[in-house]
Each structure stands twice: as C-alpha cells, then as structure tokens.
C-alpha cells in the first residue's frame, strides 16, 4: 500500500489547528514542516516557563527549583506536544492511503462510488472547517479555565505562585494557564476531531456493500490494511502515554513509591486509549461475518466436489498408481484449492493484525520504561543484575 502523498489526496493532513498554521504561513501547501513546527511548539510551551520562573526566582527562590523537578511539565511540553505535531507526518499519509485503497483495490463498486465520494468530500470539508478549529481552541481554554478555577490555590505548583500572601499567579503561572496548557490541549483536541472523522468515515464505508473476497490471502477479505490505522495512530498514543507517564514519574519522585491506585488508573487509561483506536475497526465485523458465512458454504461445497472427484479418480475401486502420478497436476491443483479454502475458514472478523497491535502496544508502554526504573531502587536493580550472573 503506497503512502506517497499527492496534493489532491490530502485529507487528514488538515484539521485543527492546521488551518490556523496555514494562515500563519507555518504550513505551505503539501509541505507540513512538521520538524520546524514541533520545535516551535516545544519552545513556546516550555522555554518561557523556564525563563519566567528564573526571573521570579529573585522573589521566590523555590520557583525555578520546583519547576526543574516537575517531570510531568517537561514530559508534556518537551515530548508529548512535539509528538502530536510530528505525528502528522506518519498518521495522515497512512490514513490517506487507506482511504484511497477502498477505491483503488476495487472494494467500492461503481454502484456505490457516489456514496464513497460523498463520504470523502464530507470528511474533507469537516477537516477544513474553520468552525471546528474555533470550537477546538475554545474548548481547550474552557477546560483550562474549569481546571484552574476548581483547583484550590494551595494545590498549584510553587512556580505558579508569586509567593506573596495574596493568592496570585506568577508570570510563569499565567503563561502556563494562558499559553502552554491550551496549546497542548488544542493539539490533543485537534487529533480527537481527526479521529472522530476517521471513525465516521469508516462507519459510512461499512454501510456500503463492499466487494470483499473471502479467500483473500490477507485473512480479512481484503480489509487487513485497515489495521495499519493502529500503526498510524501510534505517535498520538505515545503522546498521551507520555503525559500519563510524566505525571506518574512526578509522583514517584515526590513520594518515593508508585501508588497502587494511580498505577491502576494509568493502566486502565492506557487500555482505554488502545481500545478507542481499535474500536472503528469493529464496524466491519458484521460484513466480515457475512463474508465468512457465504464463503464457508460456497468454498466448502467446492472443496467437497473437487475432493470427491479427486478421491474417485485416484483412490476409488482400488486404482493402481504408478510413478507417472507424481507428474500429474491433480495433486498440486487440489492442494492449492484446499489452501484457498483454508484462507476462507481462517478469516478474521476484525481487520487487524498482530504487528499493528504490537506497534500500538509498544507506543503506549514505551514512555513508562523510565518510570519503572525510577520506581525501582538502584540496589534492587543491581541485585537483580547480579542474580542473572550468579
């Protein structure tokens, strides 16, 4: 499956807040400039916090020290936020290639081509919607405002505060509330909008009478490429996991242990994220079940007829077999047919493969590797290493 981009096929490269970045000249045509934009996002979200906290350290010496030890802040703005931008270079082309595959592979018949084109045009229009971009940015600020007003002031980090007797945000705190956090949430909600439209597009395609092949070697009647969407969304999953892992690492640094409740919550959240990305693929389970049912009857009957003819020719009535039988095509033809029938009976009801699941799982778990080493005492690690040797 080709992943080459073509300007007329650009669909999922768009979406909030890419339209705003196009107007600002950060994205030009098909040139996404993800590297430069990822660097800018990291610098805008993180560097001013450090600079402002450094300036205010003259009045509140604990401010800069507190910020430097905030692992979750560094994880959010130095890793997760840039990842959400870099993901455009991997996710968008793969989703576009899957969208094209329905037409290029002949899964959509001429009768349903109009419905396919309508779904495609609708998805493209919604991704380019200025209203959606406004809603995403507004929602980001509403979430930040709700969290800021509902959180008791004494629970804000030290670098957020001026240190005076009155509960007032310091410049670093204001930058975090007005710029850094809304920027991160805007990127997250922008991907949530893309994912929602991806799921809606698949829902519309699943309602079309697709031309599926029960004996297709991919084991999913020709739909196995849909599983590549899990690989496409892996960078977004890693960004979400990085945010969660950063918070868990901060708790471990502060308390010295990994709380059981927090660990369970983190694990459940990761499972929910993985299940969310896989959920749209289940839309094709009903049509795959019908394909399996029809294919089992049709190919099963064909295998019976061919097998009966084969046995009658070579086994029936005590037929003698000489060495010339090894040169006959009957055996290889029957074996090939049975292999095709085996493909039908092994058809998967969800178009996803193990490699795609593994890629998504690795993306979700990788950010937690440092947390595990952080939570495990150095002496215990050394003891386990010695145990491997003696």
Steps between C-alpha positions, in 0.01 A plus 500: 500500500655825390532779751614767253314825537336678211350848534159385381502218755587716800226439754618426850794742479236761571300547816528730803725689547672444162276751323615772741861401439442522125375855542809578706722358224636214711343246263531564128306281260603137539813600697402427859834611650432277799857518629504877521150519642575231760805698613291819521231326705760369743666841535174694539359258755811439710775762461301807622404306814867447578597860420213656697555268796867601493413871509257455787751291700640826637175543690416135545820288495311171509322577173769402249606199709141382520455530123822314423378205705157501331556194279141505379543855364809400301323186374197697384672785320835356390374157389122464475418831328772467230394137446146616421644716222748241372213249483361684199789369287414136579131490582354715222668325202406154631138595556489659154643182347232289671230735373633468144527123536122452508476639147835387358452137609151484353328449837253775410288407199389746235151487650626632834772732371271798555457414869876458537572836335238668718654359817842614383385852415314532830807389698725742315258789553469433873877476540537837327222657708590832661214451744655175624830680556328772704315239705821306569691808618204623705457158659868494595468831686174394664663181633798696631271758663283233661808321639663823621190629678410165656848426638579646846776758475725320748508199264660694215875444453733741677623650172142599417482741795654836584578396856304794644231464760233568237413205270639634172654328199860577414592575135601137447164390637312734269701380199421141590128568535463731201746350249673170581207292621245632244754432223540138613125449533436660161734248340336213689146611416605554138604135479179401677307678223704321233440167668126565529482577127710191421256286697203670332652441155547129576143481631370635169721265297393200711140568395595462133475160337872446456641249254686273740684178421464230766808317374725808505848407630501788750258301716251787519326480161716785368450732798818422694650836400254664740714363781778733388298781655620377841858557386398840366356608836797362697676841536181654641467207740863549605436870563204421726703231678786748548267740681378222729852364556631848580237545770577157645873575500434826685309312770779244534761777537290676765388197702768243418243234411257426220148527649284197429186701419687729261666204331164327449349821365791545257473141379124533446550827315755341267267208431220745427718695255603182319141376486385839369738492204397141418125558545423631145634177351215307663260686270600250231435193716140452374602506133794269571265259677275495194800448274622212717158338504451518124857406426488198731197359318622577148865401537410210727270360233766550232759323716259208548435463128867521404600268785240243401615508136861471611432197721290331234779541247796399714363289784171347387472137386852414613657694216869423446739794515830506311785750505336714232244611760765722653505706180125559484370851590203357694685487830641854489168644376310332784757616754478857370123493522507371854745777593254756362214341692716509814532877452122526503457301821775702675346837408531750786188681612696814593736639233809536715828312512735419786775733375265798511382413850862459608598837354219672691583311819869595482405865445280493810750321724831654393461828696456298821841328478680790677225508763553133583874554547427814701267312733740209544785568745851492353608235752216276389593544134864414573391198702288372214786552253736306728239224518520463124874438526525275808 
